[in-house]
Amino acid sequence: MIECERCRIARGTPPPAEDACASIGAGVDTLLKGLGLSALQWTRDLAASWDVIVGSQIARHCRPGRMNGSELIVYVDNSVWLHELQRYGLKGMHAKVQAYCKQQKISSIRLQLDPDQK
């Protein structure tokens, strides 16, 4: 009785059905999407696995940057690697990223020089 008053639950209100309950994970996903942070979290998860996805040699010279809609922007550390990846590695990188992120649609990858490189 006191619990109902403390939680402001009307007397005689039945508990919600089990199928009406959502998991905490679903609630967190909804919250992140509402705040516009889901792409940021997804990019961090991608960065944590980047070495495995693209290979260690390529990962030493580039990193996932940010999402721009369904386009993934990848930052490359120098212009030589940028040119080489654009010519020879972009299709393979795109296929590997798409295979990694089955639920997330990546329509394209854009390479650009890393703004954090000095």
Backbone bond lengths (Angstrom), bond angles and torsions (degrees), N, CA, C in turn:
res aa  C-N    CA-C-N  psi(-1)  N-CA   C-N-CA  omega(-1)  CA-C   N-CA-C  phi
1 M - - - 1.445 - - 1.522 110.11 -
2 I 1.318 117.22 -48.74 1.460 120.65 -180.00 1.525 109.68 -64.50
3 E 1.342 116.95 -37.47 1.460 121.78 179.08 1.532 110.70 -59.65
4 C 1.326 117.13 -40.94 1.466 121.21 178.77 1.518 110.96 -63.80
5 E 1.327 116.40 -40.72 1.461 119.68 179.88 1.521 111.33 -69.10
6 R 1.316 116.68 -40.62 1.457 120.51 -179.44 1.530 111.06 -65.36
7 C 1.316 117.33 -40.02 1.468 121.90 -179.14 1.523 112.69 -89.52
8 R 1.320 116.25 -0.41 1.468 122.88 179.55 1.529 112.15 56.28
9 I 1.307 114.50 46.90 1.455 121.31 176.64 1.522 107.21 -97.52
10 A 1.327 115.95 128.40 1.463 119.81 179.73 1.520 109.50 -64.84
11 R 1.313 115.79 143.58 1.462 120.29 179.65 1.513 109.97 -65.21
12 G 1.299 114.50 139.01 1.454 119.99 177.74 1.527 113.18 83.27
13 T 1.327 118.73 2.66 1.464 121.48 178.67 1.518 108.70 -78.18
14 P 1.332 117.27 122.45 1.461 119.06 -179.88 1.530 110.17 -73.77
15 P 1.319 117.81 153.74 1.459 120.11 177.10 1.533 109.83 -66.76
16 P 1.322 117.61 155.20 1.465 119.35 179.61 1.527 110.74 -64.18
17 A 1.325 114.65 151.25 1.465 119.85 177.32 1.520 109.00 -65.89
18 E 1.318 116.93 153.34 1.462 120.60 -177.69 1.522 111.87 -60.22
19 D 1.321 118.17 -36.00 1.461 119.98 -178.99 1.530 111.59 -74.14
20 A 1.339 118.48 -12.50 1.455 121.59 177.48 1.522 111.35 -85.26
21 C 1.321 117.34 -12.63 1.456 121.84 179.82 1.525 109.73 -82.95
22 A 1.305 115.23 145.89 1.463 120.53 178.22 1.525 108.77 -116.09
23 S 1.312 115.47 153.33 1.457 119.30 177.79 1.525 109.61 -75.31
24 I 1.309 115.67 161.02 1.461 120.09 177.58 1.531 109.55 -63.67
25 G 1.315 116.92 -37.46 1.466 120.46 178.96 1.519 112.27 -58.59
26 A 1.332 116.22 -41.00 1.468 119.82 178.33 1.526 110.32 -65.98
27 G 1.326 115.72 -38.38 1.459 119.55 178.15 1.517 112.09 -65.74
28 V 1.323 116.46 -39.75 1.468 120.71 178.44 1.525 110.09 -66.42
29 D 1.333 116.79 -42.69 1.469 119.80 177.54 1.524 111.12 -59.55
30 T 1.320 116.93 -43.52 1.462 121.18 178.76 1.520 110.52 -62.93
31 L 1.317 117.03 -42.44 1.460 121.63 178.84 1.521 111.25 -63.13
32 L 1.340 116.92 -46.17 1.462 120.35 179.60 1.519 111.52 -62.01
33 K 1.333 117.01 -42.03 1.467 120.28 177.59 1.513 110.95 -63.44
34 G 1.332 116.88 -41.91 1.459 121.32 179.52 1.513 112.53 -62.91
35 L 1.319 116.66 -34.07 1.463 120.98 178.89 1.524 112.92 -88.53
36 G 1.328 116.07 -4.13 1.459 120.02 -179.14 1.514 113.09 76.14
37 L 1.327 117.87 24.17 1.455 121.63 -176.03 1.520 114.07 -106.93
38 S 1.321 118.57 -1.48 1.466 119.73 -176.43 1.528 111.15 -65.73
39 A 1.326 117.72 -38.88 1.466 120.11 178.84 1.522 110.35 -66.76
40 L 1.327 117.02 -35.59 1.455 121.08 178.36 1.522 110.76 -64.98
41 Q 1.322 117.26 -44.73 1.459 121.11 178.29 1.525 110.49 -64.59
42 W 1.314 116.45 -41.31 1.458 119.76 -179.78 1.524 110.13 -64.17
43 T 1.333 117.63 -39.35 1.459 121.36 179.33 1.526 110.74 -65.75
44 R 1.326 117.22 -36.69 1.471 120.10 176.49 1.523 111.05 -65.59
45 D 1.320 117.20 -40.50 1.463 120.76 176.86 1.528 110.51 -63.34
46 L 1.320 115.92 -40.19 1.461 121.11 178.13 1.528 110.11 -63.80
47 A 1.320 117.30 -42.90 1.467 121.66 -179.65 1.525 111.23 -62.76
48 A 1.322 117.01 -35.74 1.461 120.54 -179.98 1.529 111.49 -65.75
49 S 1.317 117.48 -28.24 1.468 121.76 -179.02 1.525 112.61 -106.79
50 W 1.307 117.84 7.35 1.467 122.69 -172.62 1.526 112.35 -57.10
51 D 1.322 117.63 -41.75 1.459 122.11 -179.17 1.529 111.18 -60.03
52 V 1.308 116.83 -39.83 1.467 121.82 -179.81 1.527 110.55 -73.51
53 I 1.325 116.43 -37.37 1.466 120.82 -175.20 1.523 111.89 -69.46
54 V 1.328 117.30 -52.57 1.468 120.14 -173.16 1.516 113.78 -100.71
55 G 1.319 117.61 -10.70 1.457 120.80 -177.48 1.519 110.37 100.08
56 S 1.316 114.95 150.42 1.466 119.28 -172.95 1.522 113.23 -67.73
57 Q 1.318 118.47 -36.11 1.463 120.46 -178.82 1.524 111.12 -64.40
58 I 1.310 117.60 -46.47 1.464 121.34 179.55 1.531 109.88 -70.35
59 A 1.327 117.36 -38.24 1.462 121.10 -178.57 1.526 112.52 -63.65
60 R 1.334 117.03 -26.03 1.466 119.29 177.45 1.526 111.96 -67.85
61 H 1.329 117.23 -19.70 1.464 120.66 -174.45 1.524 114.49 -114.79
62 C 1.323 117.66 -3.78 1.468 118.77 179.19 1.522 109.78 -150.27
63 R 1.310 114.60 162.88 1.467 120.60 179.92 1.522 108.43 -150.74
64 P 1.339 116.73 152.62 1.468 118.11 175.10 1.516 109.15 -68.20
65 G 1.320 115.35 134.63 1.455 119.59 -177.61 1.510 112.34 -98.02
66 R 1.318 116.77 -75.46 1.461 121.43 -176.69 1.516 108.97 -154.01
67 M 1.322 113.90 168.13 1.466 120.48 176.06 1.514 108.50 -98.84
68 N 1.295 115.91 138.90 1.454 122.92 174.28 1.524 106.03 -125.17
69 G 1.322 116.11 86.24 1.464 120.54 -172.24 1.518 108.17 71.76
70 S 1.321 116.67 -118.82 1.461 120.42 177.39 1.530 111.52 -103.72
71 E 1.323 116.47 11.88 1.462 121.78 178.75 1.525 109.66 -100.94
72 L 1.330 116.19 129.72 1.453 121.44 176.41 1.521 107.97 -94.10
73 I 1.316 115.99 126.11 1.463 120.66 176.54 1.520 107.01 -97.30
74 V 1.324 115.16 124.17 1.461 122.21 -179.37 1.521 107.61 -110.05
75 Y 1.330 115.92 127.69 1.458 121.92 179.21 1.519 109.93 -90.52
76 V 1.334 115.92 131.29 1.461 122.87 -178.95 1.522 108.01 -114.33
77 D 1.338 117.17 141.31 1.459 120.03 -171.03 1.528 115.78 -76.74
78 N 1.337 119.36 -21.81 1.465 118.76 177.55 1.525 110.56 -151.31
79 S 1.305 115.26 165.21 1.471 120.31 -173.35 1.526 112.64 -69.64
80 V 1.319 118.33 -28.99 1.464 120.60 178.76 1.530 109.80 -64.90
81 W 1.328 116.76 -48.94 1.458 120.19 178.21 1.523 111.38 -66.08
82 L 1.306 116.79 -35.42 1.464 120.30 177.63 1.520 109.96 -59.29
83 H 1.317 116.77 -47.94 1.468 121.64 -179.90 1.531 111.32 -63.51
84 E 1.325 116.63 -45.66 1.468 120.05 -179.46 1.523 112.17 -62.89
85 L 1.326 116.60 -43.71 1.461 119.60 179.29 1.520 111.71 -66.63
86 Q 1.318 117.62 -37.20 1.467 119.91 177.51 1.519 110.84 -64.24
87 R 1.313 117.13 -39.21 1.468 120.39 -177.41 1.524 113.11 -79.28
88 Y 1.330 117.04 -42.28 1.459 119.27 -168.96 1.533 115.61 -120.34
89 G 1.319 119.07 -20.38 1.447 118.76 -170.73 1.512 116.95 -115.11
90 L 1.328 117.73 -5.58 1.459 120.07 -172.67 1.526 112.80 -67.54
91 K 1.326 117.52 -44.22 1.476 120.08 -179.39 1.515 111.47 -63.76
92 G 1.318 117.06 -43.53 1.461 120.91 179.14 1.517 111.77 -65.06
93 M 1.332 116.42 -40.68 1.458 120.38 178.22 1.521 110.54 -63.47
94 H 1.316 116.17 -42.58 1.461 121.06 179.55 1.528 110.68 -61.45
95 A 1.316 116.96 -44.64 1.471 120.87 179.67 1.523 111.14 -63.91
96 K 1.324 117.91 -40.94 1.463 121.31 -179.58 1.523 111.31 -67.65
97 V 1.326 117.13 -40.37 1.472 120.20 179.09 1.520 110.16 -66.76
98 Q 1.322 117.38 -41.88 1.466 120.07 178.13 1.524 111.42 -63.91
99 A 1.321 117.44 -38.07 1.466 120.18 177.85 1.526 110.62 -65.89
100 Y 1.323 117.36 -35.85 1.462 121.21 179.06 1.520 111.96 -68.63
101 C 1.323 116.51 -43.17 1.474 120.65 -173.64 1.515 109.93 -105.94
102 K 1.292 116.31 75.37 1.464 121.55 -175.12 1.521 112.67 -60.04
103 Q 1.340 118.11 -40.93 1.457 120.07 -175.52 1.530 112.15 -82.11
104 Q 1.313 117.67 -24.33 1.460 121.06 -177.50 1.523 108.87 -95.05
105 K 1.311 116.79 131.42 1.461 121.09 179.97 1.524 109.15 -91.17
106 I 1.312 115.67 121.62 1.458 122.31 174.43 1.521 106.23 -111.41
107 S 1.318 116.43 107.63 1.457 119.24 -177.17 1.523 111.51 -76.77
108 S 1.327 116.68 -31.76 1.463 119.43 -178.98 1.523 109.74 -159.96
109 I 1.321 113.86 165.78 1.459 121.57 174.54 1.516 106.98 -123.18
110 R 1.323 115.19 133.60 1.467 120.36 175.99 1.515 107.65 -116.37
111 L 1.310 116.30 129.20 1.451 121.61 179.15 1.522 109.09 -96.81
112 Q 1.315 116.47 138.80 1.452 119.98 174.23 1.520 109.00 -150.13
113 L 1.328 115.98 158.79 1.450 120.13 179.06 1.517 109.91 -63.10
114 D 1.321 115.03 142.12 1.460 121.76 -176.68 1.530 109.98 -69.48
115 P 1.323 117.44 120.65 1.463 119.67 -179.26 1.527 112.68 -70.11
116 D 1.322 118.55 -15.31 1.458 121.55 -179.04 1.530 112.79 -90.70
117 Q 1.335 117.71 -7.01 1.460 120.86 178.22 1.516 109.98 -76.54
118 K 1.313 115.34 140.41 1.489 119.85 -179.41 1.482 111.39 -117.28
